[in-house]
């Protein structure tokens, strides 16, 4: 990985050469810049993945604390929550998506046993 200071040094060198800079000098500097940009992109993608994972974990924690269940609509893929109290003892619940209004059934198998600590 090339650091930004070395890129700036290359650009300064090209500036100092002025009109005497050769095409190969310019191409090398541009290649170094492209490498650094790709490295930055990889780092940003890695950070985005980490932030997405933290966001998902935080969402799960919030849902547990506030007594909500996160659901994803099978039709439009929007994610929404429902209160735990809405799940009947049977664990089978018909849910309407607030976005596309698709109605689908969710089966929380053994919900009554898993949802309590008594």
N, C-alpha and C positions, 0 to 999 in steps of 0.2 A: 504494500500500500504506500502510495506517495502522499506526503503530507502537504498541506496547503502552503506552508512557507516555501517548500521547494518549487511549487508551481509558481508562486509569486516571483521567486528568484529567476525562473526561466522566462517569465514574462518581462521582468526588468531587463534581462539580458537581451531579449529580442528588441525591446524599446531602445536600448543603448546602441544596438547594431544599426537601427534605423533602416535605411534603404539598402545597406549591405547585407541584411539578413537573407540567407538563402531559403529556398522553398523547403529544403529538408529541415532547416532549423525551425521553421514555422510548423511543419508537419509534426516534428517531434514534440514541440510544445503543445500542440493541439491534442496529440495522442495522450500526453501526460494529463492534460485537463480532462479528457474523456475517461481515463482510468480513474481519476479521483471522483468524478461525478458518479461513475458506476459504483465505486466503493461507498459513496455517500448514500446512493439509492439502496444498496444492500443493507446498510446500517439502519436506514429509515424503515425499511420493510421489517427488519428484525424487531425494531422498537414497536412498530405497529402491531405485530403479532403478540408481543409481550403485553401491550396496553389492552388489546382485545381480550387476552386471557384474564388479566386483572379485572376488566370490566365484567366479564362473564362470572368470575368468582364473586365479585361484589354484588352483582345482581342476585345470584343464588343466596348469598348471605342476607341481603335485604328481604328477599322473599321469605326466608326462614324466620327472620326476626318479626316481620310484619304479618306473618300467617297467610302468605299468598302462594299460589302455585303458578309457575310460568308455563304458558301454553303457546305452541306454534301452530298457526292455521295451516292445514295441509293443502289448501287451495292457493292462498296468496302469500304464505310464509311470514306474515306479520307475527310478531311475538306480543302477547298480552298476558295479563295476570287475572286470576280469579281468587276470591277469598277462600280459604280452606273450608270455612263453614258451609259453602255451597256444595261441597262434595257429600252426597248421601252415603248412608251406611253401606249400601250395595257397592259403592265405588264406581258406579256407572253414571256418567253425566253427559247430557246433551248440551253442547256449548255453541253459541252463535258468535262468529267472528265479528268484532266491532268494525272491521275494515270492509270486508267483502260480503258480510252477512251470510256466509256459508254456515250451515248447521252441521256439526259433526259430533260423533260420540267418542268420549274418552273413557277408558276402563282403567280405573286405579285399583288394580287387583289387590285384595286384602288391605284396602285403605284403612279400615277401622282398626286392624291389628297393628299396622306399621305406623300409623299416624299418632299413636298414643304411647306414653311411657309408663302407664299404670301397671 
